[in-house]
């Protein structure tokens, strides 16, 4: 199935506006997402359940307003020419994979990069396997960020992916 684009849609359920905004921030890196207030709305969207004609109108689906992504700490940068991570006046060398993963995350701080999207961007394919290759790279980058005492780290969003967050 190589070469066939696969579109994905994530449906999130959150009852309050605050939870919907939080969910929108978490899902910001996905190709497409829909946030609904309850399971019935999700079923209706998917066409799983037909609403009887005399049923009250469902509460409209509310898409959360997405707030701008946070900026990376101003002193944190990735020098692609020299393949180094720079924090203030310190530098540390990066491998090609560390560089590519970190570059994705630094370019979109706070945005969740799904495992599939990161794998496609960094490794150039959709194969995820168990994901141990990606977790190994992220673990090394976290150690390097900690060695520099940088004000950012890579946060795992369980079952979804990674994002760069301030410490």
Backbone as CSV, one residue per row, in Angstrom:
resi,resn,N_x,N_y,N_z,CA_x,CA_y,CA_z,C_x,C_y,C_z
1,UNK,0.812,-1.197,0.000,0.000,0.000,0.000,0.853,1.258,0.000
2,UNK,2.096,1.122,-0.343,2.963,2.288,-0.361,2.546,3.216,-1.494
3,UNK,2.578,4.524,-1.221,2.218,5.486,-2.228,0.761,5.894,-2.188
4,UNK,-0.074,5.183,-1.440,-1.478,5.541,-1.331,-1.639,6.408,-0.091
5,UNK,-2.037,7.673,-0.273,-2.198,8.540,0.888,-3.370,8.070,1.746
6,UNK,-3.166,8.091,3.040,-4.205,7.689,3.977,-4.592,8.911,4.790
7,UNK,-5.836,9.331,4.637,-6.321,10.468,5.403,-6.819,9.971,6.745
8,UNK,-6.595,10.748,7.773,-7.078,10.351,9.083,-7.938,11.460,9.654
9,UNK,-8.895,11.062,10.460,-9.770,11.989,11.155,-9.827,11.546,12.596
10,UNK,-9.555,12.460,13.502,-9.637,12.176,14.919,-10.908,12.840,15.435
11,UNK,-11.725,12.071,16.141,-12.930,12.622,16.752,-12.716,12.636,18.251
12,UNK,-12.812,13.817,18.842,-12.657,13.974,20.281,-13.982,14.329,20.913
13,UNK,-14.214,13.830,22.125,-15.448,14.117,22.850,-15.079,14.840,24.132
14,UNK,-15.625,16.041,24.304,-15.373,16.836,25.508,-16.629,17.643,25.799
15,UNK,-17.101,17.567,27.029,-18.393,18.177,27.342,-18.335,19.678,27.593
16,UNK,-17.250,20.196,28.116,-17.214,21.623,28.437,-16.364,22.387,27.420
17,UNK,-16.612,23.688,27.276,-15.792,24.491,26.356,-14.305,24.462,26.717
18,UNK,-13.986,24.473,28.007,-12.577,24.439,28.419,-11.922,23.125,27.992
19,UNK,-12.641,22.016,28.156,-12.097,20.718,27.745,-11.941,20.657,26.226
20,UNK,-12.876,21.280,25.492,-12.768,21.292,24.030,-11.556,22.099,23.572
21,UNK,-11.294,23.232,24.237,-10.102,24.019,23.883,-8.834,23.216,24.152
22,UNK,-8.779,22.544,25.308,-7.604,21.733,25.652,-7.415,20.604,24.632
23,UNK,-8.511,19.965,24.260,-8.440,18.882,23.281,-7.973,19.403,21.926
24,UNK,-8.420,20.594,21.554,-7.986,21.195,20.285,-6.490,21.444,20.305
25,UNK,-5.951,21.882,21.455,-4.496,22.092,21.551,-3.755,20.766,21.391
26,UNK,-4.282,19.710,22.014,-3.625,18.404,21.938,-3.669,17.827,20.525
27,UNK,-4.761,18.071,19.825,-4.939,17.474,18.507,-4.463,18.382,17.377
28,UNK,-3.867,19.521,17.707,-3.480,20.501,16.705,-2.574,19.980,15.611
29,UNK,-1.835,18.916,15.847,-0.915,18.408,14.835,-1.513,17.352,13.938
30,UNK,-2.755,16.976,14.157,-3.361,15.936,13.326,-3.844,16.527,12.018
31,UNK,-4.023,15.671,11.022,-4.484,16.136,9.710,-5.850,16.797,9.815
32,UNK,-6.773,16.140,10.486,-8.126,16.685,10.639,-8.700,16.177,11.956
33,UNK,-9.433,17.047,12.630,-10.088,16.606,13.850,-11.430,17.281,14.020
34,UNK,-12.310,16.584,14.726,-13.649,17.071,15.023,-13.849,16.881,16.512
35,UNK,-14.348,17.908,17.172,-14.609,17.802,18.606,-16.100,17.959,18.824
36,UNK,-16.683,16.981,19.495,-18.108,16.999,19.771,-18.329,16.974,21.285
37,UNK,-19.576,17.254,21.684,-19.897,17.359,23.107,-20.238,16.031,23.757
38,UNK,-20.694,15.061,22.954,-21.085,13.778,23.553,-21.009,12.658,22.520
39,UNK,-21.176,11.441,22.990,-21.058,10.260,22.133,-22.137,10.256,21.060
40,UNK,-23.344,10.707,21.397,-24.424,10.717,20.414,-24.083,11.593,19.212
41,UNK,-23.433,12.731,19.456,-23.038,13.595,18.348,-22.006,12.909,17.467
42,UNK,-21.079,12.190,18.090,-20.078,11.459,17.301,-20.756,10.389,16.452
43,UNK,-21.687,9.663,17.057,-22.418,8.631,16.307,-23.203,9.242,15.153
44,UNK,-23.838,10.380,15.416,-24.606,11.041,14.366,-23.690,11.455,13.216
45,UNK,-22.540,12.016,13.549,-21.588,12.429,12.520,-21.155,11.237,11.675
46,UNK,-20.931,10.108,12.333,-20.478,8.914,11.634,-21.617,8.181,10.934
47,UNK,-22.865,8.614,11.197,-24.015,7.965,10.570,-24.343,6.631,11.199
48,UNK,-23.875,6.395,12.427,-24.098,5.121,13.096,-25.543,5.006,13.585
49,UNK,-26.096,6.088,14.084,-27.444,6.060,14.634,-28.291,7.060,13.878
50,UNK,-29.458,6.620,13.441,-30.396,7.535,12.812,-31.248,8.156,13.883
51,UNK,-31.392,9.468,13.813,-32.217,10.178,14.781,-33.673,10.043,14.357
52,UNK,-34.569,9.668,15.309,-35.994,9.604,14.966,-36.494,11.004,14.613
53,UNK,-37.522,11.093,13.734,-37.986,12.404,13.299,-38.514,13.285,14.424
54,UNK,-39.059,12.693,15.480,-39.624,13.491,16.574,-38.610,13.783,17.680
55,UNK,-37.346,13.377,17.500,-36.312,13.627,18.520,-35.952,15.107,18.525
56,UNK,-35.625,15.630,19.712,-35.215,17.043,19.765,-33.906,17.230,18.993
57,UNK,-33.735,18.419,18.477,-32.520,18.723,17.720,-31.308,18.576,18.616
58,UNK,-30.256,17.949,18.127,-29.061,17.793,18.952,-28.380,19.145,19.163
59,UNK,-27.636,19.214,20.240,-26.851,20.412,20.508,-25.813,20.518,19.403
60,UNK,-25.655,21.686,18.804,-24.688,21.786,17.700,-23.274,21.462,18.155
61,UNK,-22.546,20.873,17.249,-21.151,20.564,17.513,-20.372,21.864,17.605
62,UNK,-19.528,21.952,18.606,-18.733,23.157,18.786,-17.284,22.814,18.523
63,UNK,-16.712,23.455,17.537,-15.280,23.299,17.314,-14.588,24.323,18.181
64,UNK,-13.645,23.867,18.951,-12.963,24.752,19.887,-12.123,25.761,19.129
65,UNK,-12.035,26.951,19.679,-11.147,27.942,19.103,-9.731,27.553,19.468
66,UNK,-8.887,27.534,18.506,-7.510,27.129,18.735,-6.688,28.367,19.029
67,UNK,-6.018,28.336,20.175,-5.172,29.465,20.534,-3.825,29.309,19.854
68,UNK,-3.123,30.400,19.618,-1.822,30.297,18.964,-0.870,29.408,19.754
69,UNK,-0.052,28.666,19.032,0.923,27.797,19.679,1.956,28.631,20.412
70,UNK,2.438,28.106,21.539,3.481,28.836,22.237,4.757,28.862,21.407
71,UNK,5.553,29.859,21.641,6.827,29.986,20.939,7.891,29.201,21.694
72,UNK,8.910,28.692,20.980,9.987,28.010,21.694,10.737,29.043,22.532
73,UNK,11.402,28.598,23.584,12.207,29.553,24.346,13.129,30.285,23.377
74,UNK,13.247,31.615,23.489,14.004,32.386,22.499,15.470,31.983,22.376
75,UNK,16.028,31.413,23.418,17.447,31.046,23.371,17.673,29.621,22.869
76,UNK,16.609,28.921,22.479,16.715,27.548,21.993,16.638,27.558,20.476
77,UNK,17.645,26.970,19.834,17.623,26.913,18.372,18.354,25.673,17.883
78,UNK,18.035,25.303,16.665,18.687,24.177,16.007,19.448,24.744,14.815
79,UNK,20.740,24.530,14.799,21.581,24.968,13.691,21.697,23.789,12.726
80,UNK,20.966,23.865,11.623,20.930,22.756,10.669,22.225,22.623,9.875
81,UNK,22.911,23.737,9.633,24.170,23.666,8.880,25.220,22.861,9.639
82,UNK,25.292,23.095,10.936,26.296,22.404,11.760,25.710,21.216,12.515
83,UNK,24.407,21.032,12.416,23.664,19.972,13.103,23.945,19.977,14.604
84,UNK,23.662,21.136,15.224,23.826,21.275,16.671,22.573,21.899,17.276
85,UNK,22.369,21.586,18.545,21.320,22.208,19.341,21.988,23.287,20.166
86,UNK,21.421,24.480,20.100,22.009,25.599,20.827,21.030,26.089,21.885
87,UNK,21.523,26.204,23.117,20.770,26.810,24.213,21.671,27.879,24.824
88,UNK,21.237,29.109,24.679,22.015,30.275,25.115,23.412,30.211,24.517
89,UNK,24.459,30.103,25.332,25.821,30.094,24.786,26.412,28.688,24.717
90,UNK,25.578,27.659,24.888,26.058,26.274,24.857,25.550,25.574,23.596
91,UNK,26.307,24.594,23.153,25.921,23.804,21.992,26.180,22.340,22.270
92,UNK,25.392,21.504,21.595,25.611,20.060,21.692,25.327,19.456,20.316
93,UNK,26.165,18.522,19.893,26.011,17.889,18.582,24.778,17.003,18.552
94,UNK,24.187,16.909,17.365,23.010,16.064,17.159,23.285,15.078,16.031
95,UNK,22.739,13.877,16.156,22.780,12.944,15.030,21.755,13.415,14.002
96,UNK,21.759,12.809,12.833,20.799,13.200,11.801,19.369,13.005,12.291
97,UNK,19.086,11.868,12.913,17.724,11.601,13.384,17.330,12.545,14.516
98,UNK,18.250,12.788,15.456,17.959,13.724,16.552,17.657,15.110,15.987
99,UNK,18.481,15.529,15.037,18.296,16.835,14.400,16.917,16.925,13.747
100,UNK,16.557,15.919,12.947,15.302,15.966,12.196,14.084,15.939,13.121
101,UNK,14.126,15.114,14.165,13.012,15.075,15.126,12.900,16.416,15.838
102,UNK,14.006,16.905,16.334,13.995,18.163,17.081,13.573,19.338,16.198
103,UNK,14.004,19.338,14.955,13.624,20.411,14.039,12.106,20.460,13.853
104,UNK,11.477,19.304,13.716,10.011,19.258,13.601,9.367,19.871,14.838
105,UNK,9.822,19.460,16.007,9.203,19.899,17.257,9.464,21.377,17.549
106,UNK,10.660,21.863,17.239,10.998,23.266,17.501,10.240,24.183,16.551
107,UNK,10.018,23.728,15.327,9.288,24.549,14.356,7.818,24.725,14.724
108,UNK,7.281,23.839,15.550,5.875,23.920,15.953,5.754,23.624,17.448
109,UNK,6.293,24.498,18.314,6.261,24.230,19.755,4.832,24.150,20.279
110,UNK,4.604,23.189,21.162,3.284,23.000,21.739,2.365,22.167,20.874
111,UNK,2.676,22.049,19.596,1.852,21.258,18.686,2.224,19.790,18.820
112,UNK,1.226,18.933,18.871,1.480,17.499,18.961,1.795,16.959,17.573
113,UNK,2.934,16.311,17.474,3.306,15.604,16.253,2.951,14.142,16.465
114,UNK,2.059,13.606,15.647,1.677,12.205,15.796,2.870,11.319,15.447
115,UNK,2.844,10.102,15.975,3.918,9.156,15.668,4.029,8.968,14.161
116,UNK,2.891,8.813,13.493,2.908,8.571,12.056,3.506,9.761,11.308
117,UNK,3.096,10.960,11.680,3.582,12.156,10.991,5.090,12.342,11.198
118,UNK,5.552,12.125,12.431,6.989,12.230,12.714,7.771,11.174,11.939
119,UNK,7.247,9.957,11.936,7.942,8.871,11.244,8.044,9.179,9.758
120,UNK,6.966,9.705,9.192,6.973,10.045,7.775,7.972,11.170,7.491
121,UNK,7.995,12.180,8.333,8.872,13.337,8.133,10.351,12.992,8.341
122,UNK,10.642,12.200,9.376,12.035,11.930,9.743,12.599,10.693,9.047
123,UNK,11.836,9.598,9.055,12.330,8.349,8.473,11.911,8.183,7.023
124,UNK,10.930,8.981,6.585,10.520,8.941,5.189,9.583,7.824,4.817
125,UNK,8.990,7.163,5.813,8.008,6.124,5.504,6.937,6.084,6.588
126,UNK,5.909,5.311,6.354,4.795,5.232,7.300,4.943,4.084,8.294
127,UNK,5.962,3.279,8.145,6.122,2.125,9.022,6.407,2.577,10.443
128,UNK,5.593,2.134,11.366,5.804,2.492,12.762,6.330,1.323,13.574
129,UNK,5.945,0.116,13.208,6.354,-1.032,14.010,5.952,-0.817,15.448
130,UNK,6.888,-1.036,16.353,6.606,-0.805,17.770,6.961,0.613,18.179
131,UNK,7.609,1.360,17.315,7.944,2.742,17.627,9.172,2.900,18.496
132,UNK,9.896,1.798,18.748,11.062,1.883,19.628,12.157,2.760,19.031
133,UNK,12.245,2.813,17.697,13.255,3.669,17.069,12.992,5.133,17.406
134,UNK,11.743,5.545,17.330,11.396,6.931,17.615,11.578,7.257,19.098
135,UNK,11.154,6.361,19.959,11.296,6.588,21.405,12.764,6.680,21.807
136,UNK,13.608,5.903,21.155,15.037,5.947,21.444,15.622,7.315,21.079
137,UNK,15.253,7.835,19.919,15.745,9.146,19.487,15.248,10.229,20.442
138,UNK,13.971,10.186,20.790,13.402,11.194,21.694,14.093,11.139,23.058
139,UNK,14.370,9.949,23.545,15.059,9.809,24.834,16.438,10.471,24.789
140,UNK,17.162,10.269,23.683,18.489,10.895,23.548,18.387,12.414,23.482
141,UNK,17.396,12.922,22.749,17.225,14.375,22.649,16.849,14.959,24.004
142,UNK,15.989,14.279,24.747,15.632,14.764,26.095,16.878,14.877,26.972
143,UNK,17.748,13.871,26.889,18.983,13.915,27.676,19.848,15.095,27.281
144,UNK,19.924,15.376,26.003,20.736,16.499,25.529,20.132,17.828,25.962
145,UNK,18.821,17.952,25.913,18.162,19.164,26.408,18.442,19.344,27.900
146,UNK,18.392,18.247,28.652,18.659,18.312,30.091,20.122,18.660,30.367
147,UNK,21.055,18.099,29.571,22.478,18.414,29.741,22.756,19.894,29.545
148,UNK,22.010,20.514,28.630,22.163,21.945,28.386,21.367,22.771,29.395
149,UNK,20.553,22.093,30.212,19.680,22.772,31.172,18.728,23.734,30.440
150,UNK,18.255,23.290,29.257,17.350,24.106,28.442,15.983,24.202,29.103
151,UNK,15.284,25.273,28.799,13.960,25.516,29.386,12.866,24.853,28.562
152,UNK,13.161,23.707,27.960,12.172,22.982,27.167,12.480,21.494,27.251
153,UNK,11.450,20.694,27.038,11.622,19.251,26.971,10.613,18.699,25.976
154,UNK,10.721,17.426,25.697,9.787,16.775,24.796,8.798,16.004,25.655
155,UNK,7.548,16.353,25.497,6.473,15.743,26.272,5.787,14.688,25.414
156,UNK,5.588,13.510,25.968,4.880,12.452,25.250,3.384,12.593,25.502
157,UNK,2.605,12.532,24.443,1.153,12.491,24.553,0.786,11.039,24.308
158,UNK,0.481,10.333,25.366,0.316,8.877,25.333,-0.612,8.416,24.209
159,UNK,-0.086,7.518,23.399,-0.855,6.943,22.316,-1.020,7.850,21.101
160,UNK,-0.458,9.062,21.151,-0.649,10.011,20.055,0.683,10.412,19.429
161,UNK,1.594,10.977,20.252,2.863,11.440,19.706,3.641,12.278,20.699
162,UNK,4.349,13.287,20.197,5.222,14.120,21.019,5.013,15.594,20.717
163,UNK,5.392,16.425,21.688,5.397,17.874,21.479,6.487,18.485,22.335
164,UNK,6.997,19.637,21.895,7.997,20.386,22.641,7.254,21.296,23.613
165,UNK,7.628,21.223,24.887,6.959,22.046,25.913,7.988,22.741,26.775
166,UNK,7.616,23.905,27.313,8.518,24.573,28.253,8.602,23.769,29.544
167,UNK,9.746,23.877,30.206,9.934,23.154,31.476,9.314,23.960,32.598
